[in-house]
Amino acid sequence: MHLKSVNLYPEKYPTHEFYPFNLRIFQQTPQLEFDSPVTFFCGENGTGKSTLLRAISHKCNIHIWENFQTMRYVHNPYEDQLHEAIEVNWTDGEVPGSFFSSQIFHNFSQFLDEWAVADSQILKYFGGKSLMIQSHGQSLISFFSARYQIKGLYLMDEPETALSPRSQMELLKLLYQMSPKGHAQFIIATHSPVLLSCPNATIFSFDNVPIQSMVYEQTEYFQFFKDFMNHREKYFEMLPKPKD
């Protein structure tokens, strides 16, 4: 593993009243250890998995491609400060890497097109053609296939967004192929039961305090989808009746 562990220090939190420092999960989880090439963060929205992923990215000096900040009605000055209260521990020194999310990918694709105007050869690293003219699923797989050949730490925030189940299987195959080579380590926040099924992956559940590791079959995603597929009629009974 490139990244061996992450330590959280609640005594360094600037507040315990505002997100994310008000989450019990960050107050009662002292450390996460990474012992497999693929690690998943799973849990309901608002549990802090994407926030911790971003904090790790900042602490590891991995740039997050983001557009300018828009005006907001309510601003939380603490939401991007978690990285100041964590520590990352490397196995053999810091390695490069990247942070992925669907919105960031859209921004990156636009930047790549602008670079290609000056040097079209840059596109050969991404399937040989502009990411902007490929379908969303195709462009993502082209990007993943090229980028993850490089030694590094790769953080992914819900990569399944806008990916069909078949495309999620393509990504799963890529994760499985890349991780045993020893040069790529992945930490992924996801809701996808397809991705979570990756063999030999570590799964951390953010629905538990403190954060706990669990096997695939114990995850709420697996249990819910299995029950839904086997007994979907009972879920239909919960739907509101149509009005006459």
C-alpha positions in Angstrom: 0.0 0.0 0.0 1.2 3.5 -0.8 -1.0 5.0 1.9 -0.7 3.0 5.0 -3.2 4.8 7.4 -5.0 8.0 8.2 -5.2 9.4 11.8 -7.9 11.7 12.9 -7.3 14.2 15.8 -10.5 15.5 17.4 -8.6 17.7 19.8 -7.5 19.7 16.8 -11.0 20.3 15.5 -11.9 24.1 15.4 -15.5 23.4 16.4 -17.8 20.5 17.4 -20.9 22.3 16.3 -20.6 22.5 12.6 -20.2 19.9 9.8 -18.1 17.9 9.5 -16.6 18.3 12.9 -20.0 17.7 14.6 -20.2 14.1 13.2 -19.7 11.5 15.9 -18.0 9.3 13.4 -15.1 11.8 13.1 -15.0 12.3 16.9 -14.8 8.6 17.7 -12.7 7.1 14.8 -9.1 7.6 15.7 -7.5 5.8 12.7 -8.2 4.0 9.4 -5.7 1.4 8.2 -5.4 0.5 4.5 -4.3 -3.1 4.0 -5.6 -3.8 0.5 -5.1 -2.1 -2.9 -8.9 -1.3 -3.2 -10.7 0.4 -0.3 -14.4 1.4 -0.3 -16.1 4.0 1.8 -19.9 3.3 1.9 -22.8 4.8 3.8 -25.7 7.1 3.6 -25.4 10.6 2.2 -24.2 13.0 4.9 -22.2 10.4 6.8 -18.9 12.1 5.8 -17.4 9.6 3.4 -16.9 12.1 0.6 -15.7 14.7 3.0 -13.0 12.4 4.4 -12.0 11.4 0.9 -11.5 15.1 0.0 -9.5 15.7 3.2 -7.2 12.8 2.4 -6.7 14.3 -1.1 -5.7 17.7 0.3 -3.4 16.1 2.9 -1.7 14.0 0.2 -1.2 17.1 -2.0 -3.5 15.6 -4.7 -5.1 18.4 -6.7 -8.8 18.6 -7.1 -9.9 20.0 -10.4 -12.6 22.4 -9.5 -14.2 25.4 -11.2 -14.7 28.7 -9.5 -16.9 28.9 -6.4 -20.4 30.2 -6.9 -22.2 32.3 -4.3 -24.1 30.4 -1.7 -27.0 31.5 0.5 -25.5 29.8 3.6 -21.7 29.3 3.8 -20.1 26.8 6.2 -16.5 28.0 6.8 -15.5 24.7 8.3 -16.6 22.2 5.6 -13.2 22.1 3.9 -11.0 22.2 7.0 -11.0 18.5 8.0 -7.6 17.9 6.3 -6.0 20.3 8.9 -6.9 17.8 11.7 -5.8 14.5 10.1 -2.4 12.9 9.4 -1.5 10.5 6.5 1.1 7.8 6.9 2.9 6.6 3.8 4.6 3.2 3.4 7.6 4.3 1.3 7.1 8.0 0.9 4.5 10.2 -0.9 3.3 9.2 -4.4 1.4 11.2 -7.0 -2.3 10.6 -7.6 -5.6 12.0 -8.7 -9.0 12.8 -7.3 -12.1 11.9 -9.5 -15.7 12.9 -9.4 -18.2 13.3 -12.3 -18.3 17.1 -12.1 -14.5 17.4 -11.9 -14.2 15.0 -14.8 -16.4 17.3 -16.9 -14.1 20.3 -16.1 -11.0 18.2 -16.8 -12.4 17.1 -20.2 -12.9 20.7 -21.2 -9.4 21.6 -20.1 -8.0 18.6 -22.0 -9.7 19.8 -25.2 -8.1 23.2 -24.8 -4.7 21.6 -24.4 -5.2 19.4 -27.4 -5.6 22.6 -29.6 -1.9 23.2 -29.0 -0.8 19.6 -28.8 -3.2 17.0 -30.3 -0.8 14.2 -29.3 -2.0 14.5 -25.7 -5.2 12.8 -26.7 -3.4 9.5 -27.4 -3.2 9.0 -23.6 -7.1 9.0 -23.5 -8.1 6.7 -26.2 -6.9 8.8 -29.1 -9.9 11.2 -29.3 -11.5 14.0 -27.4 -13.3 12.9 -24.2 -16.0 15.5 -25.0 -17.1 13.6 -28.1 -17.3 10.2 -26.5 -20.4 9.1 -24.6 -20.1 9.7 -20.8 -19.5 6.0 -20.1 -16.9 5.6 -22.9 -15.0 8.8 -21.9 -14.8 7.7 -18.3 -13.5 4.2 -19.2 -11.0 5.8 -21.6 -9.8 8.1 -18.8 -9.6 5.4 -16.2 -7.8 2.9 -18.5 -5.1 5.5 -19.3 -4.7 7.3 -15.9 -4.6 4.2 -13.7 -1.6 2.6 -15.6 0.5 5.2 -13.7 1.9 4.4 -10.2 -0.1 6.4 -7.7 -2.9 6.9 -5.2 -6.3 7.2 -6.8 -9.3 8.7 -4.9 -12.8 8.4 -6.5 -16.0 10.0 -5.3 -19.0 8.0 -6.5 -17.6 7.1 -9.9 -20.7 5.1 -10.7 -22.7 8.3 -11.2 -24.1 8.2 -14.8 -22.4 4.8 -15.5 -24.7 2.0 -16.6 -24.4 -1.3 -14.7 -22.4 -2.7 -17.7 -19.9 0.3 -17.5 -19.7 -0.2 -13.8 -18.6 -3.8 -14.5 -15.9 -2.4 -16.9 -14.6 -0.2 -14.1 -14.8 -3.1 -11.6 -12.7 -5.2 -14.1 -10.2 -2.4 -14.3 -9.9 -2.1 -10.6 -9.3 -5.8 -10.2 -6.7 -5.8 -13.0 -4.8 -2.8 -11.8 -4.6 -3.4 -8.0 -2.5 -6.7 -8.0 0.3 -5.0 -10.0 1.2 -3.1 -6.8 1.5 0.3 -8.4 -2.0 1.6 -8.0 -4.0 2.0 -4.8 -7.7 3.1 -4.8 -9.9 4.6 -2.2 -13.4 5.0 -3.4 -16.6 6.4 -1.9 -19.5 4.7 -3.5 -23.2 3.6 -3.3 -22.7 0.9 -6.0 -23.2 -2.7 -5.0 -21.5 -3.7 -8.3 -18.3 -1.9 -7.4 -18.4 -3.0 -3.7 -18.2 -6.6 -4.9 -14.6 -6.2 -6.0 -12.7 -9.3 -4.8 -10.3 -8.8 -1.9 -11.3 -5.1 -1.3 -11.7 -3.5 2.1 -15.1 -2.0 2.8 -15.4 0.7 5.5 -19.0 1.5 6.6 -19.7 5.0 7.6 -23.1 4.0 8.9 -21.4 2.7 12.1 -19.7 4.7 14.8 -16.7 4.4 14.8 -16.1 3.5 11.2 -16.1 -0.3 10.8 -14.8 -2.7 8.2 -17.3 -5.3 7.0 -17.6 -8.0 4.3 -19.6 -7.4 1.2 -22.6 -9.4 2.2 -23.0 -7.4 5.4 -23.3 -4.1 3.7 -26.7 -2.5 3.6 -26.4 -2.1 -0.2 -26.1 -5.8 -0.8 -28.8 -6.7 1.6 -31.2 -4.1 0.3 -30.7 -5.0 -3.4 -30.9 -8.7 -2.7 -34.1 -8.3 -0.8 -35.5 -6.0 -3.5 -34.8 -8.4 -6.3 -36.3 -11.3 -4.4 -39.3 -9.5 -2.9 -39.9 -6.4 -5.0 -43.7 -6.7 -4.6 -43.5 -5.7 -1.0 -41.7 -2.5 -1.9 -44.4 -1.7 -4.5 -46.9 -2.0 -1.7 -45.2 0.9 0.0 -45.7 3.2 -3.0 -48.5 5.8 -2.7 -51.7 4.8 -4.4 -52.4 6.7 -7.7 -55.2 9.3 -7.4 -58.4 8.7 -9.3 
